[in-house]
């Protein structure tokens, strides 16, 4: 896709590029209201993204990086942000962090905002649905084509080609499921995140692969598609208990917590009546009763690594093509999975 410039807008509005620049940057000027509205309307129609950052990047360094995360209330994303901020501060950089509240339009607005604020680079943790419609894809493609250094963290996004730091989510799903199988469980269910999500989809693929590899393909369709929230854990376990499962792989710890709540309300004992393994290994899992066994994601280290890569790109240290950096998950064993004997 050809990147839209202020020259294109100026030509269509029949004004000078200086006039376009003053209007789009909200600078005082003697341009009529009608002309201002015309310029803004054309810019919106063309999906114009200000690229001040890539222009300024050629001549100056701001020592600021932009960070966009889906949800600041989520402990996992908080840890990612902590890893970024700590390393950035250590290297003399400030961070501008925006939370998209799990809304793709807000995430894209933050991208546009950060590009207009002349940050040296951007770390993006995309919202789940950011690449699910055509207009979003246009903006993502434009973002990908800007010269500003960028790193994707945790989740992939279509048409954005840059360094990508994430967990091996496929192996994590496989590892969690094999752990349950090794503990004697054969009736295993899974509560997934939304399968449009890169991470949720990979974890689910690992879950199914483990079942098939161990002769349990009859359970491969025993899953409930959730939304990575507590309610999904409650709804999911209600559905899966109808399939007489003895163990559940929850694709994140928040949904696992929902299972705990439902089990407590119904008098089910964990792990005696139901075994559970989560994903993320968040801090609250250690204070549940019994403590939650979970697939560990080194979230803070992942955030740090993303920041390291970005600063290397900013400084011109790394001039190779984009690369994927996958962390290998491990299991933190606690008390929510029992050994099941025939």
C-alpha positions, -999 to 999 in steps of 0.1 A, spaced: 0 0 0 13 35 -9 16 57 22 -6 88 22 14 120 27 4 156 33 12 163 -3 -17 140 -13 -41 158 10 -29 192 -2 -34 182 -38 -70 170 -31 -79 200 -10 -62 224 -35 -41 240 -7 -5 242 2 13 215 22 20 242 48 -17 247 52 -23 210 57 5 208 82 -9 237 103 -44 223 103 -35 187 111 -11 199 139 -38 223 152 -15 253 149 -28 289 149 -35 300 114 -57 322 92 -72 293 73 -110 294 70 -132 270 89 -145 255 57 -110 248 44 -100 233 78 -130 210 78 -122 200 42 -86 191 50 -96 171 81 -123 153 61 -99 143 33 -73 131 58 -98 109 75 -111 95 42 -75 86 32 -67 70 66 -38 94 70 -14 87 98 9 115 108 45 103 106 63 130 124 82 105 144 98 88 114 107 123 99 122 136 132 139 103 138 163 111 110 177 141 128 169 139 165 163 115 194 136 121 219 146 94 244 110 84 247 93 51 236 56 45 232 39 14 246 4 2 238 -12 -26 258 -47 -41 257 -57 -37 293 -38 -21 322 -61 -39 347 -48 -73 336 -19 -85 358 -1 -102 329 0 -69 309 11 -50 340 41 -73 342 49 -68 305 48 -31 311 70 -33 342 96 -52 323 96 -25 295 96 5 318 124 -9 341 148 -15 311 138 17 294 146 37 325 179 18 329 189 29 294 178 65 299 145 63 281 111 75 292 79 55 284 45 67 272 21 39 280 -15 37 268 -41 11 277 -66 3 249 -92 -11 273 -94 -41 249 -108 -19 221 -92 -21 187 -103 14 177 -86 28 208 -55 8 201 -53 22 166 -59 57 180 -29 53 203 -8 42 174 -17 74 155 -12 95 187 23 81 193 34 85 157 24 122 160 43 127 193 77 119 179 87 89 200 118 70 190 100 37 188 68 18 197 61 -15 214 27 -28 206 7 -55 223 -23 -57 200 -59 -62 211 -74 -95 201 -96 -82 173 -72 -55 159 -68 -73 125 -104 -85 121 -117 -59 96 -105 -42 65 -102 -6 78 -80 -18 107 -58 -37 83 -52 -6 62 -40 13 93 -18 -16 104 -2 -18 70 5 19 71 20 15 106 41 -14 94 55 8 66 65 37 88 102 40 94 99 42 131 114 11 150 87 -11 163 83 -44 182 52 -66 186 49 -82 220 29 -113 231 4 -112 202 9 -112 164 -10 -88 141 -15 -93 103 4 -70 80 28 -58 108 63 -69 100 88 -63 127 105 -80 156 81 -102 176 85 -114 212 62 -140 226 59 -173 244 58 -206 225 20 -208 231 16 -240 211 42 -258 232 26 -243 264 -8 -258 255 8 -291 247 29 -291 279 -2 -283 301 -22 -311 285 5 -337 287 10 -328 324 -27 -338 330 -23 -369 309 8 -380 329 -13 -376 361 -36 -402 348 -64 -380 333 -81 -391 301 -113 -370 303 -97 -336 298 -115 -304 287 -101 -270 277 -115 -235 282 -99 -214 255 -96 -177 249 -113 -163 218 -99 -184 189 -94 -153 168 -66 -145 192 -31 -157 182 -22 -169 217 -55 -186 224 -55 -204 190 -19 -217 195 -26 -229 230 -57 -247 218 -37 -263 189 -12 -276 215 -40 -290 236 -55 -310 207 -21 -322 195 -13 -336 230 -46 -355 231 -41 -369 196 -5 -379 203 -17 -398 234 -46 -417 218 -73 -393 233 -86 -378 200 -121 -385 213 -116 -356 237 -102 -331 211 -136 -314 207 -141 -311 244 -136 -274 248 -154 -242 255 -144 -209 237 -142 -182 263 -129 -146 264 -100 -148 288 -122 -134 316 -136 -148 349 -171 -153 336 -157 -176 308 -142 -198 335 -176 -201 352 -195 -207 320 -168 -230 306 -167 -254 336 -205 -257 336 -203 -268 300 -174 -292 305 -187 -309 336 -216 -322 314 -189 -341 295 -177 -357 328 -142 -343 326 -118 -350 355 -94 -323 345 -94 -289 328 -68 -268 310 -77 -232 314 -60 -210 288 -53 -183 314 -52 -180 351 -82 -156 353 -105 -182 337 -90 -208 361 -100 -185 390 -136 -186 376 -135 -224 378 -124 -221 415 -153 -198 422 -178 -222 406 -163 -252 424 -166 -234 458 -202 -225 451 -211 -261 442 -191 -278 468 -166 -294 444 -132 -301 459 -100 -292 439 -82 -314 430 -101 -343 445 -132 -338 423 -116 -317 396 -80 -310 386 -71 -277 370 -40 -263 353 -39 -226 343 -17 -205 321 3 -174 329 14 -183 365 1 -150 379 9 -141 415 -27 -147 428 -25 -183 418 -2 -189 448 -28 -178 473 -57 -198 460 -67 -228 480 -53 -251 468 -25 -231 450 -29 -232 412 -6 -253 390 0 -232 359 21 -227 328 46 -200 335 51 -170 312 81 -149 322 61 -117 314 85 -92 329 114 -107 311 94 -107 278 87 -70 283 124 -64 290 134 -83 259 110 -64 237 125 -31 250 161 -43 244 152 -51 208 135 -18 203 165 2 217 189 -18 195 168 -9 165 167 28 176 205 29 180 211 11 147 228 -18 165 205 -44 149 201 -39 111 190 -74 103 155 -83 91 126 -88 116 129 -119 138 106 -139 161 118 -145 197 100 -173 214 103 -180 251 99 -217 262 73 -222 288 76 -243 320 51 -255 345 49 -242 380 36 -272 400 14 -265 430 -16 -283 443 -45 -281 418 -38 -314 399 -42 -348 415 -27 -381 404 -57 -401 390 -55 -439 392 -76 -463 372 
